[in-house]
Structures are given as structure tokens and as C-alpha cells.
Amino acid sequence: MKYPKLVPESVCRSPCRVILQAEGISEDGERRTAFSADLKCLFQSSSRRILKSGQEEITISAEAYFSHDFCPELPEIPDGEIQIFGMKRHIIRGQKARNPDGTVNYIRLDVI
């Protein structure tokens, strides 16, 4: 059975660089890179204002959606960063949205 693409390739127009870190560290004590590539995504950002003890704090968060499984060798999305619109953003959560047959429909990265 063919499942519909919930994030079609035609809406992924924002160029970005995705760098995913592997678990553990290298011999030099640095994080190892598990995946790095230039891709295109659908990028949605939002901000909210939080008041803490009379001070104002603005939190910016965003989601990047990818129409395909760009890293099939990784069973889940580890820690990493995405570089988009000249900014580096830290990945706080990665999701491989799967179809009922187990194939990946799209990937969502939540970033700050």
C-alpha cells in the first residue's frame, strides 16, 4: 500500500545544513559527527514571551520538516544542530514519523 506524503518534496524549499552528533566522544575528546549534509526543509518558527521575576524573556523555537528519511542508517535522531538562514540552532528533539508499515513518511526536528 502506498501512503500519502504528509510533507511533500514541493514544500521543502529552505536550504539548510544538518549536522547530527553520534553517541560518545572521539579519541580527541570531541563529539563525533554521525551525519552531515546540505538539505532542503520546510521551516516554521515561533516565539513566545515569558515573564520571570519581573524580567521579560523571549523564547524562540522552530520546527524543520523533511520530506524523506535523510539518514536511514540511524534508527533515531541524535543530538545535533541545523544551520539555516545564517543561524545555528540546536536540535532538542528529532522524530521519524512512520507509516503503519514501518517506512518513514517524514522527519521533524524541533530546534531552539
N, C-alpha and C positions, 0 to 999 in steps of 0.2 A: 504494500500500500504506500502511496506517495502522500506525504504530509505537506500542508501548505507552509511556506516560509513566512514566519511571523515578522522577520526583519529582512525584507528583500534587499538584494545587492544594489538596486537602483537608488535607495535612500542613503546608502553609506557613501558619503561624499567628502567627509572631513579627513584630510591626511593626518596621520599620527604615527608615532613610533612607540611600540610596545616592548618593554623590557621586563621579563619575568625572572625572578631570582629562584635558584634551586635551594633545597634544604641544606643546611650545613654550611661550612666555610671551606675555602681552598687552603692549600699549604701555606700561602702567604697571609692567611687570616682575613681574607676578603670574601665577600659573598660571591658565589658562583652564579653565572648567568645561565639559565636553563633555556631561554628563548629570547630572541631579539629580532624584530622585523619592522619594516615600514608597511603600514596597512591603511585602510580607509574604514571609517566608522560613522555611525550616527551618534552625534554628541549632544547631550542635553544637560544643561547646568541650571542650578538654582541656588538661592542664598536665603538665609533667614537671620533675623536679628534676635539675639538673646541678651537679656539684661541680667547681669550678675553683680550684686552688691553695689548698685548704682552706676556701674560701668557698663557700657554697651559693647557687645561682642558680636561680630558678624561671622557666620559660618557659611562657607561656600562648599557645596557638594555637587557632584555631577555623576552622570552615567554615560558610559560609552557602550554602544551596541554594535556587534559584528555579525554579519550575515552567515558566517561559516565557522567551522572549528579550525582556527588558525594554528593550533598546537595539539594535534591528535595524539602525539606521543606522551602528553601529560594528562593523567586521569582527572586532575583538578587544577584550578588556577592558584598558583602560589603567590607569595608576596612579590611586589614589583612596582613599576611606575609606567606612566604613559606621558609622552611629550606631545602636546597638542596646542596649537595657536601660540607657540613660543613659550609655553609654561610647562613645567614638570609637575605632575600630580601623582600622589601616592595612591596605589591600589589598596583599598581596605577590604574589598570583597570581590570575588570572582565567581561567576555562575555559568555553568554549561547547561543551558535549558535543553532537555532531552525530549524526544518524541517517545511515544509508547513502545516503539521497537528498540529503543536504546541509542539511536543515532542523535547527534547534536543538531538542534534546529538553529540556535543562535548562541552567542556568548555575550554576557553582560558583565561589565566591570564597573563597580562603584568606586569612585575616587574622591579625594579631598585635596 
